[in-house]
Amino acid sequence: MPIKTTVFDYPKIGPNRELKKAVESYWKKEISKEELYKQAENINLGRINTIKNAGIDIIPSNDFSLYDFILDLSTMFNVIPERFKNIEDGLDRYFAMARGSKDAVACEMTKWFDTNYHYIVPELTGNFKLLKNRPLESYKDIKEKLNIETKPVLVGPFTYIYLGKVYERKEGSLLMHMVKANESIKFKPFLFEIASIYNELLSELEEAGVKEVQLDEPALVLDLTEEETNALIEAYQIVMHNIKNLKVYVQTYYESLSNYEKIVNELPVSGIGLDFVVNDENLENIRKYGFPKGKTLIAGIVSGRDPWKTDYKKAVSLVKELINIVGEDNLIISNAAPLFHLPVSLEPEKGHLPENLIKLLSFANERLEELTTIRDIINNNKEIPEQNLQELRDSFKNEEVRKAISNIDESKIGRKEDFKTRYKKQIQLLGLPRFPTTTIGSFPQTQEVRKKRADYRAGRITKEEYEEFIKKQIEYVIKLQEELELDVLVHGEFERTDMVEFFGEKMNGFAFTKNGWVQSYGSRCVRPPIIYSDVSRPEPMTVKEITYAQSLTNKPVKGMLTGPVTILNWSFYRKDIPKKEIAYQIALALKEEVLDLEKAGIKIIQIDEPAFREGLPLKKAKQKEYLDWAVKAFKLSNDTVKEETQIHTHMCYSEFNEIIEYIYAMDADVISIEASRSKGEILEAFEKFNYDHGIGLGVYDIHSPRIPSVEEMLEIAERSVKVIDKNLIWINPDCGLKTRGYEETIPALKNMVQVAKIMREKYGKNYDW
């Protein structure tokens, strides 16, 4: 029997971000709920038709979402926090959980494994119920409208519970804390309870005539304990109870399957999906341990995470080897990881990106073509197309940059003065009070700002007109911050679209797509740059705007840069060059910018690293190597500044507790970090680790439109003084303000400044070194 193809998690946003526009129109009350549903349905049916027309054999359903697929499960399984129960309308409750409401703080949001996608963390309390069988509804809807038999896809029970959090009282504490479900004594009871709900869901699918289902279990690539592995298998025995005719496939991705031999042999399902792109470990396990007869192997052979074209010769060789091990009848080929990490189509980029680069790229639609091409090569003995991929890559080399990297002495990376000495000098020089206030960098990007930028890019206004407009925006926001009585100001970043794109456009080695949008969270989409060559900085990137802002005020204005690790992790980077080497290339380019800012009289420079944690390998054995070079890359970007120059960094929406010692090793004078959505959970890290550098705890959540009260923010500030030296605490929001409006930003910042004033009144305005 010939091999078949399948795919999963094709991009949800639409070819031109139609979903973003529809959802945001609903939030603004420009369209009705019915119109939102209608537009969403059209986008989804378009996705399904694209997959079908590409010739894919097994077509997915239920892999579409209005905001987040984990949030979809929470609302489907009755995992709805009490604070949202009074919202009667189901759709408004759904969005309130994601974004917050006037009366309720949004659910925590954090990174999905080691990606830039953010999911809404389930707040687990038990009492799971199947309120609605969405996979069944999606299956029936597509069958009725398109007459297509589909494979429903949803995240599996183990991953859903593993990623959830539970309120528990930790030993020695009077406060209730959110803890990861897998660290809670409730983990197994919750897992087994929800397994029975999955069984109910699958039974209904089977009864409706569904033939196969995919349960995504990326948590199975983490370092699972023997107890967790046994719980997984026991849970799936509950999931599969009395399921006789429905084929259930468990799909894993992002890394190699943990406890391979036990899971593939004992998990009571019809097939297992493995990622053969991320590394060779799954292939090595299959060679060593084989694969159980009678089970289907779903082989992920084209990347869902990076846009580099599949090497057909390697892929065909891999598939042939797998056929020899498992047999043609038991092999399905697929994408290795969700396709929503890629832009939709390469078509809009033809004529926009360099021709040689286009030849190296594949986006989601091209992945569909690659799968059908490989299938036809295997099934019909077709010729393998010529590609010359390495020759194309080599054409982009910059030997001068590579030589500079080879000359770095890693043992000498880092600032020479100790923190305490330089921090006291900095505070005195800057004249800052205790609990200084600042923001993270960006201020609201209004419709007017976006329009002017679009007009400039389209040539409708001159460069001089655009720069004059940006100056006016800087003037307004400097005056506003002075009126709000903030201590350290920012220039607002009005000239910047995206914090990575802006810098990439000013460096050599980056390419930018015209329409290469990727979902980051909810309606938020980003266009990741493509690092196709070696990286360097031809000229200053930020000095003009920052020095102009500083000329308008006597208060310090921060220079704002995006750090090397974040630029790397939020870009599509080359796979034929070590990741560490690319990070160092970016760090050297940023170092030049840091020194230019310092020469221009800027006394505080913030080098943001929100994606520092995101790049952490999923396997613990690989984490130290990454963290070592990531820390060095950050330090390399600023290690030659004077001791009086204060270096800040910013991180957000990640689990930092387990890497706190590496964050400390970055040796930033001040780090600002999220502490609002996670209910101040990050503070627990400081109970165990003596963090004696400056720290700004994000006291309010900027991703929610609600205006936080003084009392809410004060609670986080008060918790902080119990575990952190009062001389080291800064007060700030948890992230940049770009996505908010001034009508929310101004009152929120007023409240935040009031918090600092209350803290100074209570604990003293002056430092007691």
ABEGO torsion letter per residue (X at the ends): XBBBBBBBGBBAAEAAGAAAAAAAAAAAGABBAAAAAAAAAAAAAAAAAAAAAAGBABBBBGABBAABAAAAAAAAAGBBBAAAAABABAAAAAAAAAAEBAABBBBBBBBBEABABBBBBBBBAEGBBBABBAAAAAAAAAAAAAGBBBBBBBBBAAAAAAABBBBBBBBGBABBBBBBAAABAAAAAAAAAAAAAAAAAAAAAAAAGBABBBBBBAAAABBBBAAAAAAAAAAAAAAABGBAABBBBBBBBGBBBBGAAAAAAABBBABBBBBAAABAAAAAAAAAAEBBBGBBBBBBABBAABABBBBAAAAAAAAAAAAAAAEAAABBBBBABBAAABBABAAAABGABBAAAAAABBBAAAAAAAAAAAAAAAAAGBBBBBAGAAAAAAAABBAAAAAAAAABBAAABEBABBAAAAAAAAAAAAGBBBGBBBBAGBBBBBAAAAAAAAAAAAGABBAAAAAAAAAAAAAAAAAAAAAAGBABBBAGGAABABAAAAAAAABBGBBBBAABBBBABEABBBBBBBBABBBBBABBAAAAAAAAAAAABABBBBBBBBBAAAAAAABBBBAABBAAAAAAAAAAAAAAAAAAAAAAGBABBBBBBAAAAAABBABAAAAAAAAAAAAAAAAAAAAABBAABBBBBBBBGBBAAAAAAAAAAAGBABBBBBAAAAGGAAAAAAAABBBABBBBBBABBAABABBBBAAAAAAAAAAAAAABBAAABBBBBABBAAABBAAAAAAAAAAAAAAAAAAAAAAEABBBX
